[in-house]
Amino acid sequence: MGILSWIVVGLIAGYLAKLVLPGRERGGILTTLLLGIVGGVVGGYIGSFLGLGTVTGINLWSILLAFGGAVLVLVVYRALKKR
């Protein structure tokens, strides 16, 4: 998957994660983009580890895996930020 696909899937996943877990993080769209990209990597890794598939392109399954990873990354980020 090309870098542009990662960015698009990252934006979608990060935006959806922020909708589900709203908060007041600084950084705006840049934070959302980075959260989504990292979430895509995490979601793809967990998905392949569990045998569910990987993030392979701009499709519904890839967005769902990236979204799950983005939510996980956001929860961990907020837990570490509180310390």
Backbone bond lengths (Angstrom), bond angles and torsions (degrees), N, CA, C in turn:
res aa  C-N    CA-C-N  psi(-1)  N-CA   C-N-CA  omega(-1)  CA-C   N-CA-C  phi
1 M - - - 1.452 - - 1.518 107.82 -
2 G 1.324 116.59 134.06 1.451 121.48 -177.83 1.513 112.98 -76.31
3 I 1.305 115.13 166.55 1.462 121.13 -178.00 1.529 111.27 -61.87
4 L 1.314 117.41 -35.46 1.460 119.92 178.68 1.528 110.85 -64.80
5 S 1.322 117.16 -39.12 1.464 120.75 177.34 1.524 110.75 -64.31
6 W 1.340 116.86 -42.08 1.466 120.09 177.42 1.524 110.75 -60.30
7 I 1.329 116.55 -41.15 1.458 120.07 -179.06 1.525 110.64 -66.01
8 V 1.331 117.04 -43.66 1.470 120.56 -179.49 1.524 110.30 -65.32
9 V 1.337 117.25 -48.63 1.463 120.02 178.28 1.529 110.02 -63.18
10 G 1.317 117.40 -37.98 1.466 121.62 177.92 1.512 112.52 -63.19
11 L 1.318 116.88 -42.73 1.467 119.83 177.14 1.524 111.58 -62.06
12 I 1.306 116.10 -45.41 1.463 120.08 -179.26 1.526 110.57 -64.31
13 A 1.326 116.91 -48.22 1.466 120.85 -178.34 1.526 111.44 -65.34
14 G 1.320 117.39 -42.95 1.459 120.74 178.67 1.520 112.20 -63.84
15 Y 1.323 116.60 -41.08 1.461 121.24 178.48 1.532 110.48 -64.05
16 L 1.323 116.73 -45.09 1.468 120.16 179.15 1.525 111.49 -64.36
17 A 1.326 116.97 -39.31 1.467 120.43 178.36 1.524 111.10 -64.11
18 K 1.339 116.89 -39.03 1.468 120.05 178.27 1.525 111.21 -68.98
19 L 1.329 117.89 -29.94 1.462 120.40 176.06 1.527 111.10 -68.66
20 V 1.323 116.53 -40.35 1.454 121.38 -178.52 1.527 110.96 -74.28
21 L 1.319 117.23 -39.93 1.465 122.89 -179.13 1.527 109.89 -121.74
22 P 1.330 117.46 73.71 1.468 118.77 -177.91 1.528 111.05 -66.48
23 G 1.297 115.44 150.46 1.454 120.76 179.78 1.511 110.45 -165.57
24 R 1.312 115.89 -176.10 1.454 120.49 -177.13 1.523 111.24 -115.23
25 E 1.312 117.32 53.49 1.461 120.00 175.60 1.522 109.83 -76.42
26 R 1.304 114.43 145.89 1.457 119.18 175.67 1.517 109.39 -81.54
27 G 1.297 116.08 161.20 1.445 120.80 174.77 1.508 114.37 111.02
28 G 1.311 117.92 -22.51 1.456 121.70 176.32 1.512 113.99 58.93
29 I 1.318 115.68 -128.76 1.459 121.89 -173.97 1.525 111.71 -66.01
30 L 1.327 118.30 -32.91 1.461 121.02 179.05 1.523 110.88 -64.64
31 T 1.321 116.97 -44.42 1.456 120.99 177.33 1.522 110.48 -63.28
32 T 1.333 116.80 -41.74 1.455 121.35 178.88 1.527 110.37 -62.56
33 L 1.316 117.42 -43.53 1.462 121.76 179.16 1.524 110.99 -62.64
34 L 1.311 117.19 -49.23 1.463 120.67 -179.55 1.522 111.62 -63.97
35 L 1.320 116.36 -41.09 1.455 121.14 176.93 1.531 110.33 -59.48
36 G 1.305 116.55 -44.47 1.456 120.95 -179.93 1.521 113.03 -66.25
37 I 1.323 117.46 -41.81 1.459 120.81 179.45 1.526 110.49 -65.42
38 V 1.321 116.75 -46.53 1.462 120.03 176.97 1.527 109.84 -63.38
39 G 1.333 116.72 -40.05 1.462 120.81 176.91 1.515 112.15 -61.86
40 G 1.317 116.81 -37.21 1.462 120.49 177.21 1.511 111.82 -64.04
41 V 1.314 116.28 -41.34 1.467 120.59 178.41 1.531 109.88 -66.54
42 V 1.330 116.09 -46.74 1.465 120.57 179.78 1.531 110.46 -63.47
43 G 1.330 116.89 -46.99 1.460 120.92 178.96 1.518 112.41 -61.79
44 G 1.329 117.05 -40.94 1.460 120.93 177.36 1.518 112.22 -64.68
45 Y 1.327 116.42 -40.84 1.458 120.30 178.95 1.527 110.88 -65.68
46 I 1.325 116.93 -47.90 1.465 120.89 179.82 1.526 110.47 -63.97
47 G 1.333 116.83 -41.50 1.457 120.57 178.49 1.520 112.71 -61.50
48 S 1.335 116.99 -42.22 1.465 119.25 178.98 1.526 110.98 -71.69
49 F 1.331 117.49 -34.47 1.462 121.31 178.40 1.525 111.03 -64.66
50 L 1.335 117.12 -39.09 1.462 121.83 -179.45 1.524 112.94 -86.83
51 G 1.334 117.34 -1.79 1.453 121.30 179.44 1.521 113.99 79.37
52 L 1.334 117.13 20.66 1.466 121.56 -178.78 1.518 113.10 -90.74
53 G 1.311 117.96 -12.42 1.458 122.16 -176.87 1.514 110.01 117.24
54 T 1.310 115.72 -173.50 1.458 121.16 -178.90 1.519 110.09 -132.68
55 V 1.323 115.49 174.22 1.462 121.51 173.74 1.520 106.50 -80.89
56 T 1.340 117.18 109.78 1.454 121.04 -171.39 1.513 114.46 -115.53
57 G 1.279 119.99 -8.77 1.455 122.29 -177.86 1.511 110.09 169.58
58 I 1.299 115.74 -166.84 1.459 119.80 179.63 1.522 107.72 -90.41
59 N 1.331 115.29 88.15 1.452 121.76 176.23 1.525 108.45 -144.90
60 L 1.314 116.63 171.41 1.462 120.89 -174.12 1.523 112.16 -61.98
61 W 1.336 117.83 -44.16 1.458 120.02 -178.46 1.529 111.46 -63.05
62 S 1.317 117.75 -41.16 1.467 121.00 178.74 1.520 110.90 -64.76
63 I 1.322 116.67 -40.70 1.467 120.48 179.02 1.525 110.38 -65.43
64 L 1.332 117.56 -39.96 1.468 120.13 178.46 1.528 111.73 -65.53
65 L 1.327 117.46 -42.36 1.466 120.12 176.51 1.529 111.24 -63.58
66 A 1.326 116.19 -44.21 1.469 120.44 179.02 1.524 110.78 -65.25
67 F 1.328 117.09 -37.66 1.461 121.60 178.20 1.526 110.59 -62.99
68 G 1.327 116.84 -46.00 1.465 120.02 177.82 1.516 111.60 -60.33
69 G 1.315 116.27 -42.23 1.454 120.03 177.05 1.520 112.37 -65.97
70 A 1.338 117.21 -38.66 1.462 121.03 179.62 1.527 111.45 -66.21
71 V 1.326 117.02 -39.10 1.469 120.30 176.84 1.522 109.37 -63.93
72 L 1.323 117.31 -44.16 1.461 121.26 178.25 1.531 111.10 -60.74
73 V 1.320 116.30 -45.74 1.467 120.63 179.36 1.526 110.64 -63.25
74 L 1.328 118.21 -40.63 1.460 121.61 179.28 1.521 111.56 -64.45
75 V 1.321 117.90 -41.81 1.469 121.56 178.46 1.525 110.20 -63.22
76 V 1.327 117.27 -44.84 1.466 120.75 178.97 1.529 110.25 -65.17
77 Y 1.331 117.45 -42.44 1.468 121.89 179.23 1.526 110.66 -58.88
78 R 1.321 116.16 -46.22 1.483 119.69 -179.65 1.520 111.43 -66.60
79 A 1.330 118.12 -37.18 1.473 121.04 178.36 1.525 110.87 -64.80
80 L 1.330 116.26 -41.71 1.466 119.81 178.83 1.517 111.57 -71.46
81 K 1.311 117.30 -32.77 1.469 121.64 -179.49 1.527 111.41 -68.17
82 K 1.332 117.48 -33.51 1.467 120.84 -179.73 1.515 112.45 -67.54
83 R 1.317 117.48 -26.78 1.467 121.30 -179.90 1.461 109.17 -71.55
